[in-house]
């Protein structure tokens, strides 16, 4: 990203000492086992300590929470004041709020401050009581915070530092008006920190409206997913997705898989089906009680649940260390969500794999994602699963075969797939364009009459034989339609 005034990544200072944090904070950091600051921490901590506004381009998983929590705790400790809400941290979801709150308490365990958490879906009264006792740091979701403000159970007139965490998600979730209402309740003189994984024009407009000469800190280029994440896609129609997912989990011996579904209902159904397949699974989404969500997350983190099926909103901000597998069971309609989703894996230096199951009607969505990332996602065939069964396409003309037009996977050839399509172990890739196919994508003739190719006893799924093994799957899926919801 080329923001003016961007702060270059430091390469000389690679320790927490010397960043300006007091011994109590350094001790807490050491107790967490952190030996070196992450790049976002190296960049953000000094400028926050200078009192500057910050525009942070960082995904979850980069260590950004410590990047803002540590200097905030330092600033509070440097300037003791009567107990009042001096720091307000706004997050889009309850899970992220809980996570940020917990992290802040961890980093601040040796300094004197009070904090509390305010979010919807649970009773107001315990929050009212905690606020009445007095807090220095308040972590909140916007809606519930405004409820408290209306009931005059929170006083935001002493806020010195505002943090908007995952601001892009807040806008996606329609919180812009709530954010503006909250901003109106704060003192004009304050320090503002805005973090976002992606930078749409709306985010820039929001940032421009209240950040004053912000220092820009960043760890990833604009809209790029974590580079450590290997990305792969499998063509799979809706009817085959569940069997394919169960197959991948079992044969790959995947032990911790976060699966994204479009709808709450779909997430529930998939979790139940996976359970019937003998895979420990649970769903997490907005209709579940906070207790059920917390329990599912705890079990997942503890390794008792192999698969956690989530909607985008519920999964937002989940901090699960070194999550090895993320599956896009449904592709997101907003391409930026893909970036958020795969940011769940490959965190803090660990490599991960993001797998997308792509039905024919989702191909335009994949194309939009690829355009956003400026890279292709490799399509890979899965042995034993034949995407052809439900792919509609024209019949090849047997009389005058034209190799340029013939649908590649109808070719009955024993030749191995070209190297870029051959199944291989995922590995980090910095220049994925190098893996793009050399030839143009092969598409069906749009004028031809669609035909269902192979009737299946189990719709959409049948084992491959040597004769039916797809020779290759076009990597470029075509279609430029970009749907918004
Ligand atoms: P975050 O991006 O704040 O959600 O942090 C992602 C993960 O990185 C969390 O599990 C943190 O505990 C971890 N983390 C944060 N800072 C460091 C660090 N300096 N070294 C190692 N791990 C870290």
Boltz pocket constraint, residues with backbone or C-beta under 6 A from the ligand:
constraints:
  - pocket:
      binder: B
      contacts: [[A, 33], [A, 34], [A, 35], [A, 36], [A, 37], [A, 38], [A, 41], [A, 59], [A, 60], [A, 61], [A, 62], [A, 63], [A, 64], [A, 65], [A, 66], [A, 317], [A, 319], [A, 321], [A, 347], [A, 348]]
      max_distance: 6.0
